[in-house]
Amino acid sequence: MNSDDHPLRLAPVSGRALDGTERELPAELPAIITLVVVAFRQRQQRDVDAWIDLAVELGMTGTPLGAREPLDHAVIEVPVLGRRYLGARRLIDGGMATSIADPAVLARTITVYTDPGRFRRRSGITTADEVTAMLTARDGTVRWSATGPPGPKSRASLATALATGPPDLEHP
């Protein structure tokens, strides 16, 4: 469950939040420490939502909407889609935005259209079959991670990771 098991580093990638905000990740993550929940399949949404709910319960900001950045801690979701869907981005993102309709969720959902396999390899993500949650700094450093839905030990593990941040992750 911990990133000590396999080193991760969020690969640089361009994305757009469903509210239209362009983001260069990881440099423009909304917080000094952001829980980035990466999904590769639509069916993974329940696990994404479970991670977001847990993060918010632990005191992380649930959306960058209306917040002065950088926040100390926030959570975002990053659906990663193949480049072949880029031509349909307006339709795909528009469909997601219409079905979500909540401005707070639109602001925290950043879609990325790239080569998913290459993105996974460059980020150290081992599978596209499950979500990966990564506690990430703006330089891409991942200090904690988990794959799959949050389990019984996730609350304590994530809370500990949030409480024991290294000193070099202070405000810029």
Secondary structure, 3 states (H helix, E strand, C coil): CCCCCCCCECCCEEEEECCCCEEEECCCCCEEEEEEEEECCHHHHHHHHHHHHHHHHCCCECCCCCCCCCEEEEEEEEEEEEHHHHHHHHHHHHHHHHHHCCHHHHHHEEEEEECHHHHHHHHCCCCCCCCEEEEEECCCEEEEEEECCCCCCHHHHHHHHHHCCCHHHCCC
